[in-house]
């Protein structure tokens, strides 16, 4: 057999093999193409489901309502692409010219469209609405996907699934450099009775919780000797520690003492939040011929408040009167007069009114008091004013004083050397913190707030009844009282949240760059002991201090003027003007782009009680709508923008806590968020399936 013949025979074999394998290869090729086509459709269908879930989830708002559910459905179906029930959807049409009638979208249903029982293609399925379920679940089906090379045959269905859920926001960046201790987390209270002129503590007692933020030491009253005491103060000590220490001491971690505005570098106040006067039995005078003063008390004629010695109002005034026991030895009738002056310690309020000699009053013939008539008008003391002192003055046109005759043409007058005879507290955060009311008691009833401090019987059994403000909560309407954030000043709430920003002004403008996370608690102990971290966050470097950080540094040093300038910088940068629109009247709906909508870090009560460089635990995040900040030009505190709320001091930001769902990818969380919870905290939308 020749070589040529052999070659010809082999060629024939190749033809046979090709004829055999070619159909197989075509079959496999068509299968590959069809699988690729199926994969392309399935991948795009997944993209459509993801887009629907993310776009719909971004329409979550709080409080969640039927309108919210409707908005979520409309947006989700728009981004899911044209479907059997929404053929005109503007986005994300399925590839390959697929008919919209073959695409099916079901929301919040257990089953896909191609499963039995068939879920609804409009509205929501058996899992409930997004507001009720706190998630948006998107299931998509493409039916009757044709095979390319096997005519007449179809893939019955391909499915895709995506879900976004509302989680509690446990990690976040971009907050402003303010941490907010919650008064609702006060865990213990105590009282010190202090001689304010010497600083001597005359007696102390722990207070017992009566529930609902009420505390008292009625069962353990304090025996206080008023001998030689002119100004007695009741200093309140509050702790946020869990569990609290057996004995509260000013300057302890997580302990704040009030009047907070009067504390020294050790955290010890020079004034109490309530006051009692001490006077000599024979009366007090400073020069020859001056009338003598004994008891001085405050009265509430009825208007604005119920307690003359401590009141807490968000706004408005409290109507007060003064009653004084003043005896003139050589002047009678209209030849003598007594006036009272009430002034706050900030120098923003002062009023002087005459007192009328009311011979039928509790002090008898020497009773001088406000009665709301003529020259003896009542005082209208403003809310949020802090401590206000009561001083007296006198004049007479009879007798002598300092060896000089007093006449109608040359009357004598004096002020008892400016002695403080009484004091009231108009509750405000810089002074009284979370205290809503406090009453000084003796025995079974309120104290007279005025005691003889010489002779016998100078010891009294005193106790206080205290009510705390409620826990920080969300605004419930446009008329909800404002919240004041103390950004600078004594015991401020400022944090140094960004080591890459040189000062408070820039941190207020741009927010905190690092990501923070909630410092979880187990058995009353935080998972991270912030006191062990370096005092400077410039040293918080990975891997030992990897973000997110569960601790934040307290801002130290003065930053006078930076609060207003920082907020102004922020508003100008985000809105193009110093005073962007105040949309508080749009409550509860605010655009995520509203420059007045910010987030703050939450911390335990008392975290700002220590001095120096300290680190504090992060307990949460909350949204805050700014409705005012200070303009201090001319030395007067007023709102920077017309129509805004006026802060109580230059270093305050005013506003309201609001329910808020953070935008996707700005925070994180893994714990389901209850959108109806009254506890402060943000929710965040997360794509989790």
VENVEN-V859981 format. One record per residue. N is the residue number from 1. NEAR is the number of other C-alpha atoms within 12 Angstrom. Layout:
n->(N,N)
near->(NEAR,NEAR)
This chain:
n->(1,2,3,4,5,6,7,8,9,10,11,12,13,14,15,16,17,18,19,20,21,22,23,24,25,26,27,28,29,30,31,32,33,34,35,36,37,38,39,40,41,42,43,44,45,46,47,48,49,50,51,52,53,54,55,56,57,58,59,60,61,62,63,64,65,66,67,68,69,70,71,72,73,74,75,76,77,78,79,80,81,82,83,84,85,86,87,88,89,90,91,92,93,94,95,96,97,98,99,100,101,102,103,104,105,106,107,108,109,110,111,112,113,114,115,116,117,118,119,120,121,122,123,124,125,126,127,128,129,130,131,132,133,134,135,136,137,138,139,140,141,142,143,144,145,146,147,148,149,150,151,152,153,154,155,156,157,158,159,160,161,162,163,164,165,166,167,168,169,170,171,172,173,174,175,176,177,178,179,180,181,182,183,184,185,186,187,188,189,190,191,192,193,194,195,196,197,198,199,200,201,202,203,204,205,206,207,208,209,210,211,212,213,214,215,216,217,218,219,220,221,222,223,224,225,226,227,228,229,230,231,232,233,234,235,236,237,238,239,240,241,242,243,244,245,246,247,248,249,250,251,252,253,254,255,256,257,258,259,260,261,262,263,264,265,266,267,268,269,270,271,272,273,274,275,276,277,278,279,280,281,282,283,284,285,286,287,288,289,290,291,292,293,294,295,296,297,298,299,300,301,302,303,304,305,306,307,308,309,310,311,312,313,314,315,316,317,318,319,320,321,322,323,324,325,326,327,328,329,330,331,332,333,334,335,336,337,338,339,340,341,342,343,344,345,346,347,348,349,350,351,352,353,354,355,356,357,358,359,360,361,362,363,364,365,366,367,368,369,370,371,372,373,374,375,376,377,378,379,380,381,382,383,384,385,386,387,388,389,390,391,392,393,394,395,396,397,398,399,400,401,402,403,404,405,406,407,408,409,410,411,412,413,414,415,416,417,418,419,420,421,422,423,424,425,426,427,428,429,430,431,432,433,434,435,436,437,438,439,440,441,442,443,444,445,446,447,448,449,450,451,452,453,454,455,456,457,458,459,460,461,462,463,464,465,466,467,468,469,470,471,472,473,474,475,476,477,478,479,480,481,482,483,484,485,486,487,488,489,490,491,492,493,494,495,496,497,498,499,500,501,502,503,504,505,506,507,508,509,510,511,512,513,514,515,516,517,518,519,520,521,522,523,524,525,526,527,528,529,530,531,532,533,534,535,536,537,538,539,540,541,542,543,544,545,546,547,548,549,550,551,552,553,554,555,556,557,558,559,560,561,562,563,564,565,566,567,568,569,570,571,572,573,574,575,576,577,578,579,580,581,582,583,584,585,586,587,588,589,590,591,592,593,594,595,596,597,598,599,600,601,602,603,604,605,606,607,608,609,610,611,612,613,614,615,616,617,618,619,620,621,622,623,624,625,626,627,628,629,630,631,632,633,634,635,636,637,638,639,640,641,642,643,644,645,646,647,648,649,650,651,652,653,654,655,656,657,658,659,660,661,662,663,664,665,666,667,668,669,670,671,672,673,674,675,676,677,678,679,680,681,682,683,684,685,686,687,688,689)
near->(8,8,9,10,11,12,13,14,15,14,14,14,14,15,14,13,15,15,14,13,14,15,13,14,15,18,16,16,17,19,19,17,19,25,22,16,24,29,21,19,33,29,24,30,41,33,30,41,46,34,35,43,46,39,36,41,48,40,39,48,38,39,31,31,22,20,19,26,33,26,26,38,40,30,29,48,47,30,37,48,42,33,36,28,24,29,25,19,25,19,24,29,34,36,26,17,15,26,24,28,24,33,45,44,53,46,47,40,34,24,29,33,34,27,21,11,13,19,27,27,30,24,28,34,29,22,23,21,31,44,34,26,29,38,43,51,47,53,44,51,43,44,32,24,34,27,21,22,19,18,12,12,13,19,25,20,24,33,36,37,39,37,35,41,40,45,34,36,42,38,38,43,33,31,41,46,48,45,44,47,44,38,34,32,34,40,37,42,46,42,46,46,44,36,32,33,20,18,24,26,30,30,29,31,35,35,35,26,23,19,17,18,29,28,35,33,33,29,21,22,29,32,22,33,29,37,25,27,32,32,37,44,47,49,51,53,48,48,42,33,31,23,19,27,22,17,22,33,34,35,29,27,31,41,40,53,47,50,46,42,36,30,32,23,18,22,32,35,40,35,43,42,52,49,48,48,43,40,36,25,23,18,27,35,30,18,19,22,30,37,40,32,41,35,37,41,42,42,32,29,24,19,22,24,30,22,33,42,46,47,42,39,31,30,26,19,26,34,33,43,42,45,46,46,37,42,32,36,23,23,28,19,19,15,25,36,37,43,37,44,37,40,31,27,24,23,18,23,25,22,27,28,35,34,36,35,34,24,19,13,18,20,22,18,20,33,30,41,44,36,29,24,16,12,20,28,25,35,40,31,42,34,32,39,40,43,43,43,38,40,37,44,35,38,35,35,27,29,28,26,29,17,12,19,21,24,20,17,11,17,22,31,33,28,28,29,17,19,26,33,41,45,43,51,51,49,44,39,42,41,45,44,45,43,44,34,35,42,37,41,29,28,20,15,16,22,28,28,39,39,38,33,31,22,16,15,16,22,23,30,30,40,40,44,39,40,34,34,30,23,26,33,28,34,28,19,20,22,16,20,22,36,38,40,45,36,47,35,30,36,47,42,44,48,46,43,46,38,27,20,21,18,30,41,33,30,35,41,33,32,35,36,26,35,30,39,34,39,30,23,18,11,9,16,16,24,19,25,21,28,22,15,25,21,23,27,31,20,17,28,17,12,10,12,23,17,22,27,39,38,46,51,40,41,38,29,19,20,28,22,27,32,43,39,28,31,45,34,27,33,32,20,21,23,19,14,16,26,31,30,29,28,26,34,18,16,26,28,28,29,26,24,18,25,35,41,41,43,42,43,50,46,44,40,37,46,43,46,42,34,29,21,24,30,38,46,42,44,40,39,49,45,40,43,45,44,40,45,44,39,33,25,13,7,14,19,25,28,28,32,26,18,18,28,32,33,40,39,42,35,40,43,47,38,36,40,42,45,41,45,43,44,29,29,21,27,34,34,33,22,21,25,34,30,35,24,20,22,28,37,43,48,48,45,42,40,33,26,19)
